[in-house]
Amino acid sequence: MKLASLKQGGRDGTLVVVDTALTRAVAVPDIAASLQQALDHWAESAPRLAQVSVALNAGALDDVFAFAPQACASPLPRAYQFLDGSVYLHHMEKARRARGVDMPPNYETEPLLYQGLSDSFHGPCDDVPFASEDLEIDCEAEIAIVTDDVPMGVNAVEAASHIKLIMLMNDWTARALTRSELPKGFGFVQSKPACSFSPVAVTPEEFGAAWDGARLSLPLLCEVNGMHLGCPDAGADMFFTYPELIAHAARTRRLSAGTIIGAGAVSNRDPTTGHGCIAEARVDEQVTRGAPHTPWLRFGDRVRIGLRDAGGLSVCGAIDQRVVKAV
């Protein structure tokens, strides 16, 4: 099942069901006005949405319209909670090397997880504004999951059943600010503006065998201005899994339906997979060439992040955005 939110319909958008080919969609106001509303009542809404999905793919519905990613907000235009981790240790090592800091002492026993901005997200094809190119603008290709209501104290085995949707994510980052912000010890604020998500959020079974209940083993396709940046596999080198991230987050609190959890920039130790962010490319260039050569993003640059299944078909649609000057 594939779900999207049209920009029309207020701050939370209008929920639509999208077909497998990402070409047709249908609104479902009799089931839920928004995706958040559907998640709030997931046990009742999910079976009904699944029935609509089956009928849509069979060509058995009226009031169907052409699906256009440009008309979409983020699947959740805003969320009650957004948490982002850093479970690809290869990325963590490189990012910390670039800032000149050591790995934390407990990085192999507890996942890094911070609470990020969630009151608004960029749509998958929206222009993304930054105040200045001097912020060292970067992209980060990630996979994010969405939960239903998660009880406090849930363990990792139980947590797996609370993963209801999967999305692509671009975690935009102002690298120039991380060097001054993180040493304060309170985490990201200014250096992590609003994120972007794929046009559709999909239920795990849409990925077939690539989803094992804990991780997604498919490559993310990352491009800047049409040039290949990398295709790191999201399932490889993932030190902590999504159920483990959920359990970690829920240790002392419950998680509300619609909580989004990212796993951090996808990064593989295999150098042939390239990079999911510019910072990693620059670290490698510093080592191999003596100086970084890949520039930070500038106004007018376009970033595209996609994901295809084993048959070569797009699963979530692509995040395809241009960096612009904030006005």
N, C-alpha and C positions, 0 to 999 in steps of 0.2 A: 504494500500500500504506500502511495506517495501523496504527501500533503503539502500545500503551499498556502501563502497568505497574500492576497491582492492588497495593493496599497489603499484602495478605496475601502471605506468602512470604518474610518477612525483610527486611533492610535494602535489598536490591536489588529487592524486589517480585517479582511474577509476570508474565512477558511474555504478552500476548494480542494477537491480530490483530483489528482492528475493521473493520466494514464501511464502505462509502463514506458511508452515511447516518448513521453514528455511533449506531446503534441496537442492533446485535448484535455479540457478540465471541466468540472461542474461544481457549482456552489451547493452547499448543504445546510442552508439556514434552519431546516427542520431538525437537524442533528446538533449543530453547534455554530454559533456566529463566528467564533474565532478559534484558533488552535489552542489557546490557553483554556478556553471554556471546555473544549473537548478533553484536554488533559485533566482538568479538574474532575471530570466524570468519566475517566478512561474506561473503566470496566463496562459502562453502559454504551459509551459512544464508539469505542473501537470496533465492536462487531458490526454495528450499523454502517460505519465508514467503510469497513471491509466489504460489505455487501454492495455498496455504491461503487467501490473500486472494481469489483468483479463485473458488474453490469456495464460500467464505463468501458472497460477493456473489451467487452463482448459487443460493444456498439449498440447496447439496448436502452440507452437513455436519451431523453429529449433535453433541451436547454443546455446542450454542450457547446462550448466555445473554444476557439483556438488558444492554446496556452502560450503565453509570452513571458519569458523571464524578466523582461524590462518592466513589466507591469507589477512585479512582485516586490513586496517588502521582504525582510528576513522572515523565515517561517514563524518565528516568534519575534515580532517587531520590538518587543521589550519583554523582559523576564523578571520574575521575582528574585532570581538568584543566578549568577554566572560565576563559575569557578574554573580556573585554568591551572593545569599542572605542568610539570616538566619531567616526563617519564622516559624520554629518549636521552639517555645519559651522554651519548655522543654530542648532542646539541648542547646540553648543559656544560659539558667540558669546554667546548669551543666558545660559548657565550661568556663563560667566566674567564677563560684565557684572554679574551678580547678586552675584558674589564680589568684584568690583572688581579683577580681574586681566586682563592682556592675553593675546591669543592667543599660543601658543608660536611661535618663529621658524620652525620646520620643519613647521608643521601641514599644508601643502599638498604636502609631499614624503614624509612618513612618517606613517602612521596612528597615532593614540593607541590604546594597547592596554594593559590591566592584567590581572593575574592575580587573580581573585576567589575568594571562598569556594566550595568545591565538595564539602565532605564531607557536606552534606545540603541538599536543596532542598524547598520547600513544594509540596504537592500542589495541583492547580488550584482546588480548592474549600475548602482548609484555611483556618481562621482564621490571621491573621498577627500574632504578638505583638510589641509594642514596649514598652520600659520606661516611656516618658513621651511625652505629646503635645508636650512642649517640644522634642523632637528635630526638629520640623518635618518630619513624615512625608510622603513623596512617592512617587508611582508613576512608572514609566517604561515605556512601551509599546515593545517591541522585537521583532525577528525574530532567532532564533538558529539556527545550523546545527550539525550533529553530523558529525564526520569518522570515517573509518576510520583505519588507521595511515598516517601521513604521514611521508615521509623528510625528513631534514634537508636544507636547501638547495633544496627544491622551488620551482619558479617559479610565477607566477600561472596560466599556461596549464595546467601540469600539475596545479596544486592544485585546479582545478575538478572533476576526476574523483574527488576524495576527499570531496566533499560528499555524504553519504548520507541525511541526514534534516534536516527543517526543523520548527521549533517556534515558537510564540508565547512571549513572555517578559515578565514584569513584574520589572524591576530596582528593587526597593524601595530607597529612599534616605532617610537621615537628613540633611536639608539643613543643619541647625544644626551638624553635626559636620564637614561638608566645609570650612567656612571656617577651622577650626583644624587640620584633619588634612592637607589638601593642601599648605599652605605648608611643611610639614616635608620635602617632596620624596620621600617613600617611597610615596605613593599611598594608595588607599582601604583601610581596614581596618574601623574601627568604623562609618563612615558608610555602608557597604554590607553589610547583613546578608544572609541567605539570599534567593535569588531564587525566583520561581515560574515554572512552565512550563505550557503547554497540556495538556489531557488526553491528546492523542495527538501523536506525532511522525509526520510523513508523508514519504514519498519524493518527490523533486522533481517527478516526472511527474504527481503528483496535482494540481498547480497549472496544468497545461497551458501555454498561451502566456504566462501571467503570470510564469513562471520562465524566464529566459533563460540560465541556467547561472552567472550571476554576481550577480543581484539579483532580488528578488521585487516585482513591480509590482502591488500590491493595497493598498487602504486598511485601516488598523487602526481598529477601532471602539472608542473609549474612553469609558467612562461612570463617573461618581462619584455614588453614591446615585441611580442612574437618570437623572441629568442628563448631557446630551451634553458631553463635554470636547473631543473632536476626532475627526477621521478622516484623519490624515495618511497619504499614500501612501508605502509603504516603498521604492518604486523611484525616487521623485523626490528630487532633491537629495542623492543618495548619492554622496559624493565618492570613497570607496574601496569596492571590491566585496569580497564574501566571499572569492573566490580570492586577492585581494591581501592580505586580512587573514591568511589561512592562510600565504601565502608570507612575510609579515612575521614571523609567530610562529615559523615553522620555519627562520628564517635560521641559527640557531646550535644547533638541537636538533630532534629528531624529536618528533612529536605522537602520542600513543598513541590507539588506537581508543577512541571515546567522548569525545574532546575536544569540548567545547561552546564555540562562539565566537559572541558577540553583536556587533551592529554599533552599539549605542548607541540612545538614545531617538530614535525616528523623528520628524523635524521637517521641515516644508516651508516654503519662503519665501512661498508663497501663503497669505495670512492666512485665507482662507475655509476652509482645512482644519482650523483649530483647533489643538489641542495634544495631545501625547501624554504630557505631564507637567504638574503644577501649577506648577512653577518657571517655565516658559515663559509660562504665562498671567499670572503675577504680574509678570513683567518687562514684558510688553505693557501691562498695566494701569497700571504705574508711569509708562510713557511717555505713554499716551493719557488717563489719568484723574488722574495726579498721585500715586497711591498704589495699592498692590495691594489687591484686594478678594476674590479667591478664597482661601479659607482652606486652610491645610495640613490634611492628613487628621487626623481625631480618632477616638477609640475608638468603635466602632459603625458607622463609615463603610464603605461597600461599593464596591469597585472592580471593574469588569468590562472585560476586553479581549478582543475577538473579531476574527475575520477571515472574510470571505465571498468566494467566487469570483465570476466574472463572471455566473453564473447565480443568485447570491444564496444559495448553499448554504454552510453552515459547513464549513470544511476541517479545522481542527485542534480544534474545540470551543473553548469560552471559558474564560479564567481569570476566576473569579468568587469574590472573597474579601472577608472582613470584617476590618478592623483591630481588634485587641483589646489589652487591657492584659496584659502578661506577668505570670505568677504563678510 
